[in-house]
Amino acid sequence: MMTPNDIVGITAAVNGGTGVLFQPRAEEFTYILTAKHVFDDIIEGYGNNISIHYWDNNTTTFIAVNPFEIQKGVNYFPHSDENTDLAIIKIGRLAIEDKLIVSQNYFKDNVGYYLSGFPKIRRDANDGAINQNTYRIDNRITVLNNKEHNQVEADISKNQNLGELIGMSGGPICKPVDDYLMVIGIQNEVPNDIEALGRSAFTPIEHFSSIVDEYPDDLEPILPPYLKCFSFLRDNAFALEVDFFNEQRIEYTRNYLKNKITDVIASGVTPIGIKSFFENRLLVNEKEINALVQKKIWLTWLEFLTILNIVKYKKFDQDELGEIFNSYRLIYSDSEKDWTFLLEDELKYADYNGLKAESNVFVGSKVAPVGNLFLPRDKIRNIDKVYDKSKFKTDLGIHPYTHFNFYHVSFLEKNCILEKLHSFEVIDNEQDLCEALKNEYNELFK
């Protein structure tokens, strides 16, 4: 679980200000998202060297990137609107953790954020050094309302004085969410007329996309790398966790499944392609849009597609996504509730359009299931109370609880593999293992 202290890992000291380290879908470079005015002192002449320091988890210190000359369109990409205080710096790839997600949901989810950075007053007190003494994170942020020039007004806890905020420009407005750091924007200057009121302003993260649009040949979208290709998720898929005594029994099956992932990667199907095709239809609750940029939902899809390839003896490509979705629905919940408790509140109102009666619905979830992994339609029809059927998203005449079977995706691991270790462990060739897996999955994917 992430904590506020982990925010240091995405915060960089940039020139006299601050920046946000972001790893786009690229192998060779890393972004620093920051405020344009951080470079006001050097931008006129260009050619001046800028300094960058970032947190290194291995040494637990801030280390310096070699100073380099700022060049527009090469390593410096400012927003073309003079009133939009944003810029992207492109530097060589850094070994940073891929734990950052972006969100546009800041008005609904408006509390619990932190502003981090390197106040000038602290740098001066440390003779300009960048270290733990000059880094600050205890500014709590509450999102308030829209301002002009694409900015959003925010409340800063403790009514910090201007001296403690100069140098924070370009710093992330973010908060820990489970295993991620969710960033909603970057800090801009604090106007003197509202500083005494403890107010500030930030520019939402989505406005960086305008810079990317201006330089399509030089910049990648502000998206996590694993949305580009399933290959970034391969090592995390099919963990098949067992105790020490069963590790050797499961190893052959685990490696086989991980190797089959290459079929999904080679098919051209990508997380961003699935997301673009289905959007909110991928979710139990369409309002949980932040889940669409988190790793877990795409790990779930990667394992699901790999299993389908085994069952159907084929590689499904991007054009066949609609066929898959109308044959077996996979939906995901970002709720803190156990999946069985979603029956009363949300599961009935997910999007089932196109799914025929007697189909199987697979449910992935942020929270590990604690009870049943299978809810057959004849069992849950008894809870068929008076529902607002006008909200159902199904084909005509179909009721989710009387026409669909519901499986948690953990069923595919626990019931189809882990509980069958006694039969899988004696298999020593891929053809027989594929047949054994296919037999286990067949009933679920008729």
NORGIMO-V300486 format. One line per field, one symbol per residue. ss: DSSP state (h for helix, s for strand, l for the rest). phi: phi as a letter, one per 20 degrees, with the letter a starting at -180 (. if undefined). burial: + if it has 24 or more other ideal C-beta (glycine too) atoms within 12 Angstrom, else -. A space follows every 10 residues. Layout:
ss: ???
phi: ???
burial: ???
//
This chain:
ss: lllhhhhhhh ssssllssss ssllllllss sssslhhhhl llllllllss ssssssllll sssssssssl lslllsssll llllllssss ssllllllls ssllllllll llsssssllh hhhhhlllll lllllsssss ssssssllll sssssshhhl lhhhllllll lsssssslls ssssssslll lhhhhlllss sssshhhhhh hhhhllllll llllhhhllh hhhhhhllll lllhhhhhhh hhhhhhhhhh hhhhhhhlll hhhhhhhhhh hhslllllhh hhhlhhhhhh hhhhhhhhhh hhlllllhhh hhhhhhhsss ssslllllhh hhhhhlhhhl slllllllss ssssslllll lllsslhhhh hhhlllllhh hlsllllllh hhhssssslh hhhhlllhhh hhhhlllllh hhhhhhhhhh hlllll
phi: .fcgfffgfd ddecleccbd fcefebedbc edebefffdg fcffelmffd dcccfdffel bedeeggbee cfndccceff ffeeecbddd cggdedfecd cdcdefffdd cnecdcrcgf fffffdlnfd bffeecceee cdfdbfcflm dcebedfmlg fffedfoegn ffdbbfclec deddrcfdfe fffdgfemdb bcdgffffff fgffcfedce gecfffffbf ffdgfeelfl fcfgfdfffe gfffffffff ggfffffnfc gfffgffdlf ffdfdfeeff ffdefffeff ffffffffff felbefdgfe fffffedbed ccdefeefff ffgfecffdf edgneegmed dddebfeffd cfdccfffee ffefeedfff efdcfgnddg edccedcfff gfeffecffd gfeffeecbf fffffffgff egfecf
burial: -+-+-+++++ ++++++++++ ++++++--++ +++++++++- -+-------+ +++++----- -+-++--+-+ -+--+++++- ---+++++++ +--+-+++++ ++++++---- --++++++++ -++------+ +--++++-++ ++++-----+ ++++++---+ -+-+++++++ +++++++--+ ++++++++++ -------+++ ++++++++++ ++--+---++ ++++++++++ ++++--++-+ ---------+ -+++-+++-+ +-+++-+-++ +++++--+-+ ++++++-+++ ++++++++++ ++++++++++ +---++---- +--++-++++ +++++-++++ -++--+++++ ++--+---++ ++++++--+- --+++-+--+ ---------- -+++---+++ ++++++++++ +++--+++-+ +--+--+--- --++-++--+ +--++-
//
